[in-house]
Structure formats: C-alpha cells, structure tokens
Amino acid sequence: MLSIRIDVNLGAYSSGELLQQSNSPSGIYRTLSLLSHSVLSVYCVKKIEKWLTQPLLQRIVYLVLLLFWLYINNSNGNFNRLLIPNSFGTPYGVLVFLPALLLAAQVLWNNQWLWRTLCGVLICFTLWLTTLSLPGIIAAAGTGAKTIVWGIGVIGFTILLVLLLAFVNWMLLHMKPKK
C-alpha cells in the first residue's frame, strides 16, 4: 500500500513549494517521498560506479564500445570514403581508426595511461561535435526567414545522440583502471 501511495503522490515541486507544504502532514509526506526517490537514484548511481571499477567489466564495456564504434563507422565496402579529408584536413579514416585502436588497446591492457588518452579523445570529440553543430543551430534559430523544419525523427535522433554521448562520457570517466 505504501508504494502505491508514493507513486500517486509524486510530483515536480520546487524547493519553495516543498517548504510551503512541509507544515502539513501531506507536505511532509511528499517531501519524504521525493527525498527517498533521490536517495534511491543516488544508490543506483553508486552501485553502477562500483560495477564500473571491476577490471573484467571494464574490458567488456570497452569491447562493446569498440564494436559499436566500428558498426556506426561501417563504410559498406566503400573504403574511398575513409580517404576523404574531414574538417581538420586529415583523412576520415584517422578519426575512425584512432579511437578504435585506443579501445582495442584498452581491451587488451586496461591501464591508466590509455584510459587518460581515451578520456582526452572523447572530450575533444565532444567539444568538436558541439562546435560543429551549435553555430548552425543558433544561426538557424536566430533568423525569422529561416524556419527549422525538424521532424520528430530528427529531434528524437538528436536527443538520443546527445544522451548517448553524455552517458558514454560519464561512464568512461568512472571507469578509471586501478593500475
């Protein structure tokens, strides 16, 4: 019965609303239920962080990331695409194979030097992606003549990509090897 009541009484309250309602018994109950859910989420995050410190799980995660990276960069047999220069002027293949090589080395050796290098590459990639996409979004949104025609699929894919990149950044930063 208690779990049903917690689910029914959950809501999004600001800290001011919580302070105003904390004088009544239902306000205290709402405050405690929101607090218990935040404690539960912190517990889950701490549990995931503990799992990510295990060397075998780290190697499995690096292997999954390596396979995912190679899958999304699949050229479908068109290897000429890998020779085309990117915005840095280097061939696109360097951007594909450098992280793949680092991930493969991390699967094999799993040490802090490679981990720091991977973190640096991921942070640079995130900043590069942000600097490429943010000016275009700002320019398109700032003018009244241009309308942004984004469908649900494009918006959903963009949100999914941002969340996936944020999750991978968070996960990689918490996977620091012990040696």
Helices and strands as residue ranges (DSSP letters): H 2-9, H 15-21, H 25-51, H 55-72, G 79-83, H 92-109, H 112-142, H 152-173
